[in-house]
Amino acid sequence: MVLKNSNSKKTLIVIVGPTAIGKTSLSIDVAQHFNTEILSADSRQFYKELKIGAAPPSLEELNTIKHHFIGNLTLKDYYNVSIYEQEALKTLETLFNKENIALGNDSFAYTEYSNAEKSFGYKIFLTNLNGKNKEEIANESLDPFNIIINQKTLYYIIDRSNIFEIYSIDLKNNNKNLIAELNQKPEYFSIHNNIIYFLTENKLYSYAVETKIITEIFIDKIESYYLFNQYIFYTKDGKIFSKLDKENFEIIAGKTLIKVE
């Protein structure tokens, strides 16, 4: 199983052990938890004819989580460990780059990496929540990150040698526009009223798209923030605050509600 954490560190989870100790069910539980896929390294399970003694996953288990290298060969196929290594590494590369998911009201976007000769690069796809009507809306040579959907517009960032370009795509007509160039990497960003808010090194900044002016919102460092209507909610020193214009308020969190003092 593979996953990428928030620090973009590639992680391969390996589950090993003798036959009939529950590796298959455990691997499915772990894959569901991390929303990823399973690569089999059992040489007997490669062959679709070997049902007895190989203990391959059941059809129900195969339908629960996508498996690779299960029943993908026949006994007549030529295969060896070198071929498996090449195919497994290629599959891992694809899965490691198959993240960056953004949810909208009725759809979601995600990236896929392709190293095909005529389609090399990272593609951004848009699909509805049931996974149908898949549509390619962008193709980039570099890996897009921090993808967000704000109403009918999709935004993402491209790192071009430490110049961070923010693009917008109108999901009605797929028009792409470069709306910002920053020299600081946004760890997280959001957009409200044509202003980009971004957090970098625990400092919150705003970038006015029309004037291209960057403003430091807080002198002090903060831990996280969230935009809601005209308020900026943020955390600092383990406490929650809200900011409206130049006024800051500490928020008291109760058992059932959050109120502004």
Residue frames as qw, qx, qy, qz and C-alpha x, y, z in Angstrom:
[[0.000, 0.886, 0.464, 0.000, 0.00, 0.00, 0.00],
 [0.439, 0.170, 0.006, 0.882, 1.19, 3.52, -0.73],
 [0.112, -0.907, -0.403, 0.048, 0.31, 6.94, 0.62],
 [0.390, 0.398, -0.110, 0.823, 1.67, 10.47, 0.64],
 [0.332, -0.644, -0.525, 0.446, 1.44, 12.48, 3.83],
 [0.074, 0.969, 0.214, -0.095, 1.10, 16.25, 4.21],
 [0.288, -0.768, 0.393, 0.415, 4.88, 16.69, 3.90],
 [0.696, 0.605, -0.280, -0.267, 4.86, 14.94, 0.48],
 [0.208, -0.491, 0.846, -0.013, 6.97, 12.09, 1.88],
 [0.723, 0.146, -0.540, -0.406, 6.45, 8.91, -0.10],
 [0.454, -0.330, 0.725, -0.398, 5.47, 5.99, 2.12],
 [0.649, 0.104, -0.681, -0.323, 5.17, 2.30, 1.27],
 [0.637, -0.352, 0.500, -0.470, 3.42, 0.11, 3.85],
 [0.487, 0.267, -0.816, -0.160, 4.51, -3.54, 3.70],
 [0.758, -0.272, 0.355, -0.474, 2.44, -6.32, 5.29],
 [0.493, 0.370, -0.783, -0.089, 4.17, -9.71, 5.40],
 [0.539, -0.279, 0.663, -0.437, 3.68, -13.07, 7.09],
 [0.164, -0.025, 0.972, 0.169, 2.80, -16.75, 6.50],
 [0.321, -0.233, -0.648, -0.650, -0.32, -17.88, 4.66],
 [0.518, -0.524, -0.629, -0.250, -3.74, -17.72, 6.36],
 [0.386, -0.303, -0.516, 0.702, -2.95, -15.24, 9.16],
 [0.051, 0.843, 0.485, -0.226, -5.26, -12.47, 7.88],
 [0.348, -0.261, 0.243, 0.867, -2.90, -10.35, 5.75],
 [0.084, 0.405, 0.622, 0.665, -5.57, -9.76, 3.09],
 [0.266, -0.802, -0.525, -0.101, -8.25, -8.47, 5.46],
 [0.456, -0.650, -0.102, 0.599, -5.71, -6.35, 7.34],
 [0.333, -0.053, 0.384, 0.859, -4.36, -4.84, 4.12],
 [0.035, -0.603, -0.604, -0.519, -7.89, -3.93, 3.01],
 [0.379, -0.819, -0.385, 0.193, -8.62, -2.26, 6.37],
 [0.449, -0.493, 0.106, 0.738, -5.37, -0.26, 6.17],
 [0.244, 0.187, 0.532, 0.789, -5.97, 0.68, 2.51],
 [0.140, -0.753, -0.574, -0.289, -9.49, 1.90, 3.31],
 [0.434, -0.751, -0.236, 0.437, -8.15, 3.95, 6.23],
 [0.321, -0.489, 0.268, 0.765, -5.56, 5.71, 4.04],
 [0.577, 0.710, 0.186, -0.358, -7.76, 5.77, 0.90],
 [0.052, 0.639, -0.669, -0.376, -5.13, 4.02, -1.21],
 [0.872, 0.277, -0.267, -0.301, -4.59, 0.85, -3.24],
 [0.768, -0.410, 0.492, 0.007, -2.89, -2.55, -2.76],
 [0.507, 0.599, -0.594, -0.177, 0.02, -4.07, -4.65],
 [0.957, -0.219, 0.171, -0.086, 0.40, -7.84, -4.29],
 [0.124, 0.706, -0.694, -0.070, 3.87, -9.39, -4.16],
 [0.712, -0.106, 0.675, -0.160, 2.64, -13.00, -3.98],
 [0.091, 0.375, -0.727, -0.568, 3.99, -14.71, -7.10],
 [0.136, 0.225, 0.962, 0.071, 1.33, -17.42, -7.00],
 [0.236, 0.669, 0.541, -0.453, -1.51, -14.89, -6.95],
 [0.086, 0.464, -0.406, -0.783, -0.29, -13.41, -10.25],
 [0.129, 0.033, -0.876, -0.464, -1.81, -16.38, -12.11],
 [0.582, -0.073, 0.010, -0.810, -5.56, -16.41, -12.58],
 [0.759, 0.003, -0.598, -0.257, -5.69, -20.22, -12.83],
 [0.425, 0.054, -0.766, 0.479, -4.21, -20.79, -9.35],
 [0.497, -0.564, -0.125, -0.647, -7.23, -20.67, -7.05],
 [0.890, -0.430, -0.149, -0.038, -6.32, -23.52, -4.67],
 [0.817, -0.191, -0.105, 0.534, -3.31, -23.12, -2.39],
 [0.360, 0.349, 0.033, 0.864, -2.60, -19.53, -3.46],
 [0.204, -0.650, -0.589, 0.435, -5.43, -18.05, -1.32],
 [0.173, 0.278, 0.233, 0.916, -6.11, -15.05, -3.58],
 [0.228, 0.171, 0.371, -0.884, -8.53, -12.34, -2.38],
 [0.333, 0.484, 0.806, -0.070, -12.19, -13.08, -2.97],
 [0.191, 0.537, 0.488, 0.661, -14.23, -11.23, -5.58],
 [0.308, -0.883, -0.348, -0.067, -15.89, -9.25, -2.79],
 [0.565, -0.624, 0.059, 0.536, -12.49, -8.25, -1.40],
 [0.459, 0.092, 0.422, 0.777, -11.23, -7.28, -4.86],
 [0.017, 0.710, 0.484, 0.511, -14.30, -5.07, -5.33],
 [0.443, -0.817, -0.284, 0.235, -13.73, -3.36, -1.96],
 [0.229, -0.821, 0.302, 0.427, -10.26, -1.95, -2.73],
 [0.700, 0.663, -0.248, -0.098, -8.37, -1.84, -6.01],
 [0.769, -0.406, 0.438, 0.228, -5.65, -4.54, -6.12],
 [0.447, 0.739, -0.450, -0.228, -2.68, -4.72, -8.49],
 [0.261, 0.440, -0.859, -0.012, -0.94, -7.93, -9.63],
 [0.517, 0.028, 0.764, -0.385, -3.79, -10.27, -8.70],
 [0.649, 0.410, 0.641, -0.023, -4.84, -12.67, -11.49],
 [0.256, 0.822, -0.171, -0.480, -3.09, -10.49, -14.05],
 [0.132, 0.502, -0.790, -0.325, -1.30, -13.41, -15.78],
 [0.955, 0.060, -0.061, -0.284, -2.01, -16.85, -17.21],
 [0.797, -0.383, 0.431, 0.180, 0.23, -19.88, -16.74],
 [0.770, 0.431, 0.287, 0.373, 1.33, -19.51, -20.36],
 [0.135, 0.973, -0.070, 0.173, 2.70, -15.99, -19.85],
 [0.713, 0.164, -0.312, 0.606, 6.45, -15.45, -19.53],
 [0.304, -0.890, 0.005, -0.341, 7.20, -13.56, -16.34],
 [0.722, -0.011, -0.439, 0.535, 10.10, -13.07, -13.92],
 [0.419, -0.685, -0.349, 0.483, 11.12, -10.93, -10.97],
 [0.300, -0.156, 0.209, 0.918, 12.82, -8.35, -13.20],
 [0.104, -0.436, -0.573, -0.686, 9.58, -7.74, -15.12],
 [0.423, -0.707, -0.564, 0.051, 7.66, -7.56, -11.86],
 [0.439, -0.456, -0.162, 0.757, 10.12, -5.00, -10.45],
 [0.122, 0.070, 0.347, 0.927, 9.72, -2.74, -13.49],
 [0.280, -0.527, -0.611, -0.520, 5.92, -2.98, -13.46],
 [0.495, -0.643, -0.517, 0.272, 5.66, -2.55, -9.68],
 [0.361, -0.331, -0.060, 0.870, 7.90, 0.54, -9.66],
 [0.028, -0.234, -0.452, -0.860, 5.89, 2.06, -12.50],
 [0.404, -0.622, -0.624, -0.247, 2.65, 1.40, -10.60],
 [0.496, -0.547, -0.372, 0.563, 4.14, 2.91, -7.43],
 [0.232, -0.072, 0.143, 0.960, 5.16, 6.04, -9.31],
 [0.215, -0.435, -0.544, -0.684, 1.62, 6.46, -10.60],
 [0.518, -0.639, -0.569, 0.005, 0.07, 5.94, -7.16],
 [0.475, -0.373, -0.251, 0.757, 2.51, 8.26, -5.40],
 [0.054, -0.052, 0.188, 0.979, 1.40, 11.04, -7.74],
 [0.292, -0.450, -0.681, -0.498, -2.29, 10.22, -7.59],
 [0.263, -0.536, -0.601, 0.532, -3.23, 12.56, -4.80],
 [0.006, 0.135, -0.058, -0.989, -4.21, 16.25, -4.55],
 [0.079, -0.523, -0.814, -0.241, -7.98, 15.98, -4.24],
 [0.108, 0.031, 0.193, -0.975, -10.31, 18.99, -3.98],
 [0.058, 0.492, 0.867, -0.057, -14.01, 18.70, -3.12],
 [0.160, -0.138, -0.163, -0.964, -16.72, 21.01, -4.43],
 [0.568, 0.017, 0.350, -0.745, -20.46, 21.11, -3.83],
 [0.885, 0.243, 0.222, -0.330, -21.29, 18.49, -6.45],
 [0.823, 0.503, -0.225, 0.141, -17.92, 17.43, -7.86],
 [0.621, -0.675, 0.282, 0.282, -14.29, 16.82, -7.04],
 [0.539, 0.774, -0.332, 0.019, -10.96, 17.37, -8.80],
 [0.797, -0.453, 0.350, 0.193, -7.79, 15.33, -8.61],
 [0.239, 0.765, -0.531, -0.274, -4.43, 14.96, -10.35],
 [0.956, 0.021, 0.277, 0.091, -2.93, 12.00, -12.16],
 [0.150, -0.702, 0.552, 0.423, 0.61, 11.61, -13.47],
 [0.890, 0.410, 0.198, -0.031, 1.25, 10.24, -16.94],
 [0.316, -0.619, 0.548, 0.466, 4.63, 9.33, -18.45],
 [0.729, 0.455, 0.496, 0.127, 3.22, 8.29, -21.81],
 [0.526, 0.030, 0.327, 0.785, 5.24, 9.54, -24.78],
 [0.066, 0.474, 0.405, 0.779, 2.58, 11.95, -26.05],
 [0.432, -0.749, -0.278, -0.418, 0.95, 12.90, -22.74],
 [0.591, -0.033, -0.506, 0.627, 3.82, 13.38, -20.29],
 [0.046, -0.363, 0.202, -0.908, 2.90, 15.44, -17.25],
 [0.043, 0.254, 0.781, -0.569, 0.23, 15.97, -14.59],
 [0.215, -0.388, -0.581, -0.682, -3.41, 16.05, -15.58],
 [0.227, 0.084, 0.556, -0.795, -6.18, 17.59, -13.51],
 [0.216, -0.309, -0.831, -0.409, -9.50, 15.80, -13.84],
 [0.386, -0.055, 0.322, -0.863, -12.94, 16.91, -12.71],
 [0.336, -0.203, -0.881, -0.264, -15.69, 14.41, -12.00],
 [0.562, -0.516, -0.077, -0.642, -18.97, 14.32, -10.12],
 [0.414, -0.516, 0.619, -0.423, -19.20, 12.73, -6.68],
 [0.922, 0.004, 0.331, -0.200, -20.20, 9.30, -7.98],
 [0.509, -0.390, 0.635, 0.431, -17.04, 9.13, -10.10],
 [0.577, 0.495, 0.597, 0.258, -18.78, 9.46, -13.48],
 [0.315, 0.920, 0.177, 0.153, -18.49, 12.07, -16.24],
 [0.643, -0.474, 0.157, 0.581, -14.72, 12.38, -15.84],
 [0.441, 0.872, 0.116, 0.180, -13.32, 15.44, -17.65],
 [0.671, -0.106, -0.023, 0.734, -9.73, 16.59, -18.13],
 [0.028, 0.968, 0.248, -0.012, -9.56, 20.33, -17.40],
 [0.000, 0.927, -0.372, -0.045, -5.79, 21.03, -17.28],
 [0.946, 0.114, -0.061, 0.298, -2.43, 19.52, -18.16],
 [0.146, -0.939, 0.308, -0.038, 0.78, 20.70, -16.48],
 [0.701, 0.427, -0.520, 0.236, 4.39, 19.60, -16.85],
 [0.130, 0.300, -0.686, 0.650, 4.97, 20.25, -13.11],
 [0.301, -0.368, -0.867, 0.147, 3.02, 18.83, -10.19],
 [0.281, -0.589, -0.131, -0.746, 0.01, 21.01, -9.20],
 [0.384, -0.224, -0.773, 0.452, -0.60, 21.25, -5.46],
 [0.056, 0.324, 0.466, -0.822, -2.96, 22.89, -2.96],
 [0.136, -0.283, -0.666, -0.677, -5.92, 22.39, -5.30],
 [0.167, 0.350, 0.633, -0.670, -9.17, 24.02, -4.11],
 [0.003, 0.482, 0.682, 0.550, -12.63, 24.48, -5.61],
 [0.028, 0.344, 0.391, -0.853, -14.39, 27.73, -4.72],
 [0.559, 0.519, 0.254, -0.595, -17.93, 27.72, -6.11],
 [0.833, 0.514, 0.201, -0.029, -17.44, 27.32, -9.90],
 [0.349, 0.832, -0.417, 0.111, -13.71, 28.04, -9.98],
 [0.945, -0.201, -0.066, 0.251, -10.76, 25.71, -9.43],
 [0.026, 0.922, -0.370, 0.111, -7.43, 27.01, -8.14],
 [0.950, -0.164, 0.005, 0.267, -4.02, 25.37, -7.86],
 [0.185, -0.896, 0.351, 0.200, -0.33, 26.22, -7.45],
 [0.891, 0.357, -0.080, 0.270, 2.71, 25.40, -9.59],
 [0.518, -0.739, 0.236, 0.361, 6.26, 25.72, -8.21],
 [0.712, 0.641, -0.005, 0.287, 8.52, 27.12, -10.92],
 [0.617, 0.229, -0.318, 0.683, 11.94, 27.29, -9.25],
 [0.308, -0.407, -0.524, 0.682, 10.56, 28.86, -6.07],
 [0.259, 0.048, -0.097, -0.960, 8.23, 31.23, -7.92],
 [0.193, 0.292, 0.912, -0.214, 4.80, 29.97, -6.91],
 [0.239, -0.038, -0.415, -0.877, 2.21, 30.59, -9.60],
 [0.344, 0.307, 0.749, -0.476, -1.47, 30.42, -8.66],
 [0.135, -0.058, -0.670, -0.727, -3.87, 29.57, -11.49],
 [0.501, 0.256, 0.511, -0.650, -7.63, 29.76, -11.73],
 [0.032, -0.081, -0.852, -0.517, -9.84, 27.69, -14.03],
 [0.547, 0.091, 0.122, -0.823, -13.43, 28.68, -14.71],
 [0.348, 0.008, 0.937, -0.037, -15.24, 25.33, -14.55],
 [0.584, 0.592, 0.357, -0.426, -17.95, 26.53, -16.93],
 [0.652, 0.743, -0.109, -0.108, -15.66, 27.07, -19.90],
 [0.911, -0.139, 0.077, 0.380, -12.29, 25.71, -18.63],
 [0.335, 0.843, -0.135, 0.399, -10.55, 29.06, -19.17],
 [0.779, -0.342, -0.217, 0.479, -7.21, 29.10, -17.31],
 [0.121, 0.910, -0.072, 0.391, -5.65, 32.29, -15.92],
 [0.607, 0.005, -0.441, 0.661, -2.48, 33.07, -14.00],
 [0.276, -0.864, -0.288, -0.306, -3.69, 35.21, -11.08],
 [0.436, -0.867, 0.237, -0.043, -0.66, 35.44, -8.78],
 [0.752, 0.363, -0.408, 0.368, 3.11, 34.95, -8.61],
 [0.576, -0.796, 0.120, -0.145, 4.48, 34.60, -5.08],
 [0.443, 0.577, -0.628, 0.276, 8.05, 34.22, -3.88],
 [0.314, -0.300, 0.751, -0.497, 6.90, 32.45, -0.71],
 [0.298, -0.087, -0.918, -0.247, 5.48, 28.93, -0.74],
 [0.588, -0.294, 0.082, -0.749, 1.84, 28.92, 0.42],
 [0.057, -0.092, 0.967, -0.231, 1.44, 26.05, 2.86],
 [0.145, 0.564, 0.808, -0.094, -2.30, 26.67, 2.59],
 [0.025, 0.079, -0.144, -0.986, -4.31, 29.29, 0.72],
 [0.191, 0.611, 0.760, -0.115, -7.89, 30.40, 0.20],
 [0.118, 0.189, 0.337, 0.915, -9.67, 33.08, -1.83],
 [0.012, -0.708, -0.651, 0.275, -12.37, 35.56, -0.85],
 [0.166, 0.938, 0.193, -0.234, -13.55, 38.64, -2.78],
 [0.654, 0.699, -0.106, 0.268, -10.63, 38.45, -5.23],
 [0.148, -0.793, 0.532, -0.258, -8.12, 38.40, -2.39],
 [0.830, 0.096, -0.539, 0.109, -5.80, 35.43, -1.86],
 [0.518, -0.723, 0.366, -0.274, -5.02, 34.58, 1.76],
 [0.852, 0.235, -0.450, 0.125, -2.04, 32.33, 2.30],
 [0.676, -0.700, 0.226, -0.044, -0.13, 30.92, 5.25],
 [0.773, 0.430, -0.344, 0.315, 3.64, 30.49, 5.09],
 [0.463, 0.174, -0.571, 0.656, 6.03, 29.85, 8.00],
 [0.278, -0.564, -0.689, 0.359, 3.09, 30.49, 10.37],
 [0.003, 0.379, 0.066, -0.923, 2.54, 34.02, 9.03],
 [0.389, 0.623, 0.678, -0.009, -0.72, 34.98, 7.32],
 [0.106, -0.287, 0.291, 0.907, -0.64, 37.24, 4.26],
 [0.532, 0.652, 0.478, -0.251, -3.15, 38.60, 1.79],
 [0.295, -0.134, 0.547, 0.772, -2.57, 39.18, -1.92],
 [0.447, 0.623, 0.262, -0.586, -4.90, 41.47, -3.84],
 [0.675, 0.263, 0.599, 0.342, -5.28, 39.96, -7.30],
 [0.363, 0.874, 0.276, 0.167, -6.09, 43.28, -9.01],
 [0.040, -0.970, 0.229, -0.071, -3.35, 45.43, -7.43],
 [0.832, 0.243, -0.401, 0.298, -0.79, 42.61, -6.81],
 [0.109, -0.674, 0.439, -0.584, -0.15, 43.98, -3.32],
 [0.685, -0.168, -0.684, 0.186, 0.92, 41.60, -0.54],
 [0.326, -0.670, 0.213, -0.632, -0.08, 42.54, 3.02],
 [0.357, 0.040, -0.853, 0.379, 1.06, 40.88, 6.24],
 [0.494, -0.598, -0.410, -0.480, -2.13, 40.44, 8.25],
 [0.731, -0.678, -0.078, 0.004, -0.65, 39.47, 11.62],
 [0.089, 0.801, -0.554, 0.210, 2.67, 40.52, 13.13],
 [0.525, -0.380, 0.724, -0.237, 2.61, 37.47, 15.39],
 [0.231, 0.161, -0.909, -0.307, 2.83, 33.90, 14.15],
 [0.750, -0.040, 0.227, -0.620, -0.35, 31.82, 14.06],
 [0.439, -0.170, 0.882, 0.031, -0.94, 28.09, 13.73],
 [0.198, 0.339, 0.838, 0.378, -3.89, 27.89, 11.32],
 [0.235, 0.269, 0.112, -0.927, -6.73, 29.97, 9.94],
 [0.211, 0.434, 0.856, 0.187, -10.17, 29.68, 8.37],
 [0.120, -0.001, -0.154, -0.981, -12.24, 32.24, 6.42],
 [0.010, 0.534, 0.845, -0.022, -15.96, 32.61, 7.07],
 [0.078, 0.923, 0.373, 0.058, -17.96, 35.53, 5.67],
 [0.197, 0.890, -0.180, 0.370, -16.02, 38.65, 6.72],
 [0.630, -0.700, 0.323, -0.094, -14.24, 36.92, 9.62],
 [0.564, 0.457, -0.670, 0.156, -10.82, 35.32, 9.83],
 [0.834, -0.515, 0.111, -0.166, -10.77, 32.61, 12.48],
 [0.545, 0.562, -0.566, 0.260, -7.28, 31.62, 13.58],
 [0.856, -0.475, -0.174, 0.103, -5.44, 29.68, 16.28],
 [0.300, 0.684, -0.426, 0.510, -2.53, 30.99, 18.33],
 [0.023, -0.370, 0.740, -0.561, -0.91, 29.52, 21.44],
 [0.100, -0.201, -0.966, 0.128, -3.61, 26.88, 21.64],
 [0.213, 0.516, 0.498, -0.664, -6.44, 29.47, 21.66],
 [0.317, 0.517, 0.665, 0.436, -9.02, 30.36, 19.00],
 [0.026, -0.497, -0.118, 0.859, -9.51, 33.95, 17.84],
 [0.438, 0.678, 0.547, 0.224, -11.58, 35.79, 15.27],
 [0.245, -0.334, 0.123, 0.902, -10.64, 38.91, 13.34],
 [0.312, 0.771, 0.534, 0.148, -13.00, 41.36, 11.64],
 [0.228, 0.918, -0.051, 0.320, -11.26, 44.31, 10.02],
 [0.280, 0.582, -0.540, 0.539, -8.83, 45.58, 12.69],
 [0.599, -0.471, 0.357, -0.540, -10.61, 44.09, 15.68],
 [0.470, 0.180, -0.863, 0.050, -9.51, 40.77, 17.24],
 [0.698, -0.399, 0.170, -0.570, -11.61, 38.71, 19.61],
 [0.010, -0.248, 0.959, -0.140, -10.78, 35.62, 21.64],
 [0.695, -0.138, -0.430, -0.560, -13.36, 32.90, 21.18],
 [0.419, -0.272, 0.747, -0.438, -14.64, 30.84, 24.09],
 [0.506, 0.075, -0.765, -0.392, -15.43, 27.31, 22.94],
 [0.621, -0.216, 0.469, -0.590, -18.25, 25.64, 24.84],
 [0.474, -0.030, 0.880, -0.013, -19.54, 22.10, 24.63],
 [0.491, 0.541, 0.682, 0.022, -22.16, 22.86, 22.00],
 [0.350, 0.897, 0.226, 0.149, -21.29, 26.22, 20.47],
 [0.552, -0.054, -0.010, 0.832, -18.61, 28.77, 19.75],
 [0.014, 0.933, 0.358, 0.025, -19.42, 32.38, 20.54],
 [0.452, 0.460, -0.101, 0.758, -17.54, 35.63, 20.01],
 [0.420, -0.610, -0.447, 0.501, -16.91, 37.55, 23.23]]
